Amino acid sequence: MTEQMLRREDVGFRLAEISLADPAGRYAQVLDLLREVGDAPAAVLVRPAAADSGVEVLAASGYTPEIVDAIASSDFVVKDPAYQAILGDPDRPLRCWRDLEFDYASTDLARDLLLPAGFHGGVSVRLEDSAGGYRGDLHMSTEDRSFPTDAAMDLMRRSGPILAALCGDRPPPRIAGPGAPGDGRSLLVRPDGSVDPLADGCAASAPDPELVGLARMLAGRVGAVGRSLRRMQRWRGADGTPRSVSTDVVPGGTLVTIRDEPLPHRLTWRELEVLTLLTAGLPNFSIARRLELSERTVAHCVERIFAKLDVAARAEAAATAERDGLTLVDVG
């Protein structure tokens, strides 16, 4: 029996012992063991929260509170490129910095929080039970980009089912129903046109066909122009509910996130229509013709928009509209 096999056996026995320990302390013991295996000074273990969305932190060590909050935020699983790489390839439930198709050091989390804290490498592990149900995540950071080693990565992969069981048997979070405050629906549109609904990184129930159609349309436009930056716009479906719609290019395709959200700045829907055409560079007479309004009505509408946005010129209004996602999705 090789030294590596002995180490695997030892880790398995220690995890089994920890699983029988008092729940109040076993998560910290798990982190201590895995940090030792991966030579990682910092780690955090999370699982689905009892509420309908988000995650709860079971144990954290070595990270600043800001880093823990960022990893445990509801946005992490749908915006972090490494986690999206995991979701895009279910057969590889863990990724470290060096086996990604991009430089993780250039991401927002790494640039703003991890690198300043001295972390130059790391690994994320998605924990699933034997039926493929999401049970939690393990994130670890290292000071050396070459860690965790390949052997340590293999150990963590093999330990995944035990870690998933330790995270408990709560069901995965689901996307809230239509009309719920802050309701969000994340749809991953893959290059082949298939759409996977996500709820905080988990598979979710099938969304409304209208949302699927919207997501496919937006993903097609993103692909056509090669846009790689995040963009937010506004949209109102058949039920009349105002929503924000954001698109992000991620390793698995195009992520479209739709949220029920009132219009900001006290804008009306008509003012948003005018602002959208103004941002596109149309003069008042063209806006009036497109919306079948009088030029006088459009002029008054532009004045109200300027007052609500606290701007003095069309260029300022257009810049604010792009920054705050105040243009309408053109579904024509």
Beta strands, then each sheet from edge to edge (+ up, - down):
strand 1: 42-48
strand 2: 55-61
strand 3: 94-96
strand 4: 121-128
strand 5: 134-142
strand 6: 184-189
strand 7: 195-199
strand 8: 202-203
strand 9: 231-236
strand 10: 242-250
strand 11: 253-260
sheet 1: 2+ 1- 5+ 4- 3+
sheet 2: 8+ 7- 6+ 11- 10+ 9-
end
